Amino acid sequence: MSASLLRRGLELLEPPGRAKAPPGLQRDRPGPKAAGAARRRKKAPEPGRNRATVKGRVVKSAIEEYHKKKPVNHLRENLQYMLKGRLVADKVVTEKVLAQNRGRKSKDQPPEKTEKKKPKDTVFTEEDFRKFEREYFGVP
């Protein structure tokens, strides 16, 4: 979007009672000659101070600089922030969101979960088997 279109849009959004700025206060972009003149107009070096010398320079402590830039562990604050909100979304909703974020390719789909078959437990106990054996086979 160009600056002129943006300016026109802002003029449309201005309240009706507000007047335009006088032409002297409006900023116009300087021409290409002004930029070249600014480059040529360099600041004259100050005669009082020579930056090539070490005099007056404060030596920084390497240990202090290290401690300033040392990484801070925010784990505790982050955990408290995460545990503060206990709103848990519905399982159906989370499944829908995860399904939307997955791609359509087969490599993006999660493997289908197969239900494990539980070993069949007998309804009868050892006592029932002994009783049946005594009645059926006649073993005392």
N, C-alpha and C positions, 0 to 999 in steps of 0.2 A: 504494500500500500504506500502510495507516495505521500510526501509531507503535505502537499497542497490538499489532497483529498481528506487527510486527517484533520487539517486545519478547518476545512469547510464543515466537516462533521461536528467538530467542537463548536463552531459558530452556531450551528443549528441547535445544539444542546444548551447554549447559554440562556439564562433567564432573560425575558424580554426587556426588563427595566435596565439592564446593564448595557452600557454603550461600549463601542470599540475603543481600544487604546489609541491615543493620538499617534499619528504617523512617526513622530520622532522616537517614541518608545518601542515601536515594533522592531523586532530583530530581523534584519535582512542578512542573508549570507554574503560574506565579503567575496569579492571577485578573486580570480586566481592570482592576480598581481599582489594582493594584500598578503596572501600566504607566503609568497616569496620574500616580501619585505620583512615579514616577521622572522623568517629564518635568518635573514641577513643581519637583523638587529639583535645581536647576541649581547648578553650581559657582560659588561666590562669586568675583568678580574679585580677583586678587591686588593688594594696594595697592602693592607695591614696583615693579612694572614696567608701563609703558604701552606697548602694542604699536603704537600709532599713530605713535610716534616712530621715527626712523631710527638713533638712537644705539645702538651696540653691534651693528648689523647688518653682516655681512660681505658685501662686494660680490663677486659671482661673475664670473669672467672669461668673456666670451662665447666666446672662442677655446677655452678649456678645456672648456666645455660642448659646443661643436661637436665637438671631438675625442673626447669621451666618447660622443656619440651618432652618430658617423660610422659608416656601414655598413662591415662587414668582408667582404672577398672570401674566400669559402671554396672557391673553384674548385679550387685545387691539392689540398686535403685531400679534397674530394669525388671528384676524378678518381682519386686514389690508392686511395680506398676502393672505387670502382667497378671499378678494374682489378685489385684485389687478388684477388677471387674470379673465377676463370676457368671456373667451371662453366657450360657452355652446354647448354641443354635440347635435346632431340631436336626436329627440325623438325616431325615428326608431332604431337608433344605441343603445341608452340607453335601450330600451326595449329588444333588442337582448342580450345585456350584462347581464341584469337582468334575462332573461330566461335561459341563460347558467349557471348562478350561482345558480339557484334554483335546488332543487332535482327533481327526477322523481316521487316521491311518491305523492299521492293526498293531503297529509297533507302539503306538501311544496308548492303546487300551490295556488296562490291567488284566492279569491272568484271571480266568474265571475260578472262583473258589469252589472246590468240590467238597461236599460234606463227608466227613470221615464216618465210616460205619462203625458203630459201637459193637464190641463183641457181645453176642447174645448171652445174657445171664439166664440161668434156669430159674423157674418159678419155684421149683421144688427144693427142699433142703435135704441134707443127708438123712435126717430122721425120717422123712417121707419115703426115701428110697428103701431104708431098712424095713419099714413097716410094710411096703409093697412086696418086698422080697419074702418076708415071713408069710404074708397072706397068699401070694401067688405060688411060690415054690414050696411052702411048708417048711422052711428052714427055721428052727427055733432060735 
